[in-house]
């Protein structure tokens, strides 16, 4: 409940896609239900949550970051389509 979020909802109010911004301002969660993928919904939700909430952590510079698992090629592709690029890798 503390994390900023955005969602795309169906007419019955069920979420089709959702995203959360972590406490450090990174896009930490992005999910789109299978029947609604490849329609631009996840892209719209990611754009909305990063624009509305991610930028407030960077001092207004317009930068955002996302946490993406190395093997998650779909998320990597979506973020690249938004102008994202790989900046570093971290493991623990």
C-alpha positions as CSV (number, residue, x, y, z in Angstrom):
1,X,0.0,0.0,0.0
2,X,3.0,2.3,0.4
3,X,4.4,1.9,-3.0
4,X,3.2,4.2,-5.8
5,X,1.4,2.3,-8.5
6,X,-0.7,2.4,-11.6
7,X,-3.1,-0.1,-13.2
8,X,-5.2,-0.7,-16.3
9,X,-8.6,-2.1,-15.3
10,X,-11.2,-4.0,-17.3
11,X,-14.8,-2.8,-17.4
12,X,-15.5,-5.2,-14.4
13,X,-12.7,-3.4,-12.4
14,X,-10.4,-6.4,-12.6
15,X,-6.8,-5.3,-13.3
16,X,-5.4,-6.2,-16.7
17,X,-1.9,-4.8,-16.0
18,X,-0.2,-3.1,-13.1
19,X,3.1,-1.6,-12.1
20,X,4.8,-0.5,-8.8
21,X,7.6,2.0,-8.2
22,X,9.9,0.9,-5.4
23,X,10.8,3.1,-2.4
24,X,14.0,4.0,-4.3
25,X,12.1,5.2,-7.3
26,X,12.8,2.3,-9.6
27,X,10.2,0.4,-11.6
28,X,10.2,-2.7,-9.5
29,X,7.0,-4.6,-10.7
30,X,5.3,-4.6,-14.1
31,X,2.8,-7.3,-14.9
32,X,0.2,-7.8,-17.7
33,X,-2.3,-10.7,-17.6
34,X,-1.7,-13.1,-20.5
35,X,-4.9,-12.3,-22.6
36,X,-4.0,-8.6,-22.7
37,X,-0.3,-8.9,-23.7
38,X,1.1,-7.4,-26.9
39,X,-1.6,-4.7,-27.0
40,X,0.4,-1.8,-25.5
41,X,-1.3,-2.0,-22.1
42,X,1.9,-2.8,-20.1
43,X,3.7,-0.1,-22.0
44,X,1.0,2.5,-21.1
45,X,1.0,1.4,-17.5
46,X,4.8,1.5,-17.2
47,X,5.0,4.9,-18.9
48,X,2.3,6.3,-16.5
49,X,3.8,5.0,-13.3
50,X,7.4,6.1,-14.2
51,X,6.3,9.5,-15.4
52,X,4.0,10.1,-12.4
53,X,6.1,8.6,-9.6
54,X,9.6,7.6,-10.8
55,X,10.7,11.1,-11.8
56,X,10.0,12.5,-8.4
57,X,13.0,10.6,-7.0
58,X,15.5,11.9,-9.5
59,X,15.2,15.6,-8.7
60,X,13.2,16.4,-11.8
61,X,15.9,15.3,-14.3
62,X,13.5,12.9,-16.1
63,X,15.6,9.8,-15.4
64,X,14.0,6.5,-14.3
65,X,15.4,3.0,-13.7
66,X,13.9,-0.4,-13.7
67,X,14.8,-3.7,-12.0
68,X,14.6,-6.5,-14.6
69,X,15.7,-10.1,-14.2
70,X,18.4,-11.1,-16.7
71,X,16.3,-13.8,-18.3
72,X,13.1,-11.6,-18.7
73,X,13.5,-10.8,-22.3
74,X,9.9,-9.5,-22.7
75,X,10.4,-6.9,-20.0
76,X,13.8,-5.9,-21.4
77,X,12.2,-5.4,-24.8
78,X,9.4,-3.4,-23.5
79,X,11.7,-1.1,-21.6
80,X,14.0,-0.8,-24.6
81,X,11.0,0.3,-26.6
82,X,10.5,3.1,-24.1
83,X,14.1,4.3,-24.7
84,X,15.7,2.3,-21.8
85,X,19.1,0.8,-22.0
86,X,21.1,-1.5,-19.9
87,X,23.3,0.5,-17.6
88,X,24.5,-2.1,-15.1
89,X,24.1,-5.6,-13.9
90,X,23.8,-6.6,-10.3
91,X,23.7,-10.0,-8.6
92,X,23.7,-11.1,-5.0
